[in-house]
Each structure stands twice: as C-alpha cells, then as structure tokens.
C-alpha cells in the first residue's frame, strides 16, 4: 500500500496509498475511513469462516479466499476497501494482481460487525458493494451470532438468508458455521 512521497498528496486515494502496510483504512467515494483493531469475537468468527470457506475452495478448486487487511481497489480513483473476508472465483481471477492486491470486484464478501461500525457495514459498504456488483454480500454480527446474506438480483441486493451461527451461500452452494 505504501508509496514514496514524491509530492504532497493531492487526493484521498494518494493519502490512502501512502499509509503504512497493515493500516485498517478504506476509501469510499473519496472519503477516508479508519478502523480500530477488531474485537475478540470478531476475530473468532473471521477465523472460523476462513478455515471452512478456505478448505471448501481448496478442495473444490473453485476459487481463492483473502482476508483483511488486504486492499481491494473497486476502482482506481475513489474506492478501495478491506473486507474481512473475500472470495474470488476462478472466472474472476484476472482481478488478482500477483504483485499487489485486488483490482476489480470480488464475487463474495463477508463483513463482520464491530461495535462501532454497524451502519458502515450495513449501509455504506452494502450500498457500495451493490453498486459495484458484488454477487453475494454477508454481514455477520458476532455478538448476536447472526448472519444476513444478500444476493445481487437485477443490480440490487435482495436479502435471501438470515440465521443464527451459520451462513448458507447460494454462490458457493454450501453452509458454513461460526
């Protein structure tokens, strides 16, 4: 993420690219958002889901899983996010820059709520992912042990699942427990 300072940054994206590696920050519609370190319950949920989804993807050979902090440039000028978990299926592998990060739209994203970011994940990022065409978006509440799944239907998100301690992915055709 970090670039050498040649001139003072002129855009928020230039500021973002100058942040130290591992900084929990995102740019959404040219606004810089910084995040605190996640809480314990958040990290436990992320770990459980990464293990299960990663194992499934490896066994099936259908795609790759990545976890934050890992930059996803939805576009090159005004939107770079760090989803908690993202999946790139084989047909979308061209968005993976082997020398850098993701440049394009992942197929599947999971955001795990933290106490101070519920609106950010449920509204701001949901709207962003919908606009850019993320096929399946999940919001997981680790405190309530609840998952809500959205699928892209005619360019708009439709809620298709709400449940306790699991998510049932239509895209991956599999259930995962947390």
Residue pairs with C-beta under 8 A, 6 or more apart in sequence:
1 16
1 17
1 19
1 20
1 21
1 23
1 71
1 101
2 17
2 18
2 19
2 20
2 21
3 14
3 17
3 18
5 18
9 15
9 18
11 30
11 77
12 27
12 30
12 31
12 32
12 78
13 27
13 30
13 76
13 77
13 78
13 80
15 32
16 25
16 26
16 27
16 32
16 80
19 25
22 69
23 34
23 69
24 34
24 35
24 36
24 37
24 68
24 69
24 82
25 32
25 33
25 34
25 35
25 82
26 32
26 33
26 35
26 80
26 81
26 82
27 33
27 78
27 79
27 80
27 81
28 78
28 79
28 81
28 124
28 125
28 128
29 78
29 79
29 128
30 78
33 120
35 114
35 117
36 114
36 116
38 46
38 84
38 112
38 114
39 114
39 115
39 142
41 142
41 143
42 84
42 112
42 113
42 114
42 142
44 142
45 112
45 140
45 142
45 178
46 67
46 84
46 85
46 112
48 177
48 178
49 85
49 110
49 140
49 167
49 176
49 178
50 65
50 67
50 85
52 176
52 177
53 65
53 85
53 87
53 172
53 176
54 65
56 172
56 174
56 176
57 63
57 64
57 65
57 87
57 172
61 90
62 89
62 90
62 172
63 87
63 88
63 89
63 90
63 92
63 93
63 107
64 87
64 88
64 93
64 96
65 85
65 86
65 87
66 85
66 86
66 87
66 88
66 102
67 84
67 85
67 86
68 82
68 83
68 84
68 85
69 82
70 82
70 86
70 101
70 102
71 80
71 81
71 82
71 101
71 102
72 80
72 81
72 82
72 83
72 86
72 101
72 102
72 106
73 79
73 80
73 101
73 102
73 103
73 104
74 80
74 81
74 104
74 105
74 128
74 132
75 132
76 103
79 128
79 132
81 125
81 128
83 106
83 109
83 110
83 111
84 110
84 111
84 112
85 109
85 110
85 112
86 102
86 106
86 108
86 109
86 110
87 106
87 107
87 108
87 109
87 172
88 95
88 96
88 102
88 106
88 107
89 107
89 108
89 171
92 104
92 105
92 106
92 107
94 104
95 102
95 103
95 104
95 105
95 106
96 102
97 103
105 132
105 133
105 134
106 134
107 134
107 135
107 136
107 171
108 134
108 135
108 136
108 137
108 138
108 169
108 171
108 172
109 129
109 134
109 136
109 137
109 138
110 137
110 138
110 139
110 140
110 167
111 121
111 125
111 137
111 138
111 139
111 140
112 140
112 142
113 121
113 122
113 139
113 140
113 141
113 142
113 143
115 143
121 139
122 139
126 137
126 139
126 150
126 157
129 137
129 157
130 137
130 150
130 152
130 155
130 156
130 157
133 152
133 155
134 152
135 151
135 152
135 171
136 149
136 150
136 151
136 152
136 169
136 170
136 171
136 172
137 149
137 150
137 157
138 147
138 148
138 149
138 150
138 167
138 169
139 147
139 148
139 150
140 146
140 147
140 148
140 167
140 178
141 147
142 178
145 164
145 165
145 178
146 162
146 163
146 164
147 161
147 162
147 163
147 164
147 165
147 166
147 167
147 178
148 159
148 161
148 162
149 159
149 160
149 161
149 162
149 167
149 168
149 169
149 170
150 157
150 158
150 159
150 160
151 157
151 158
151 160
151 170
151 171
152 158
160 170
161 167
161 168
165 177
165 178
166 175
166 176
166 177
166 178
167 175
167 176
167 178
168 174
168 175
169 175
169 176
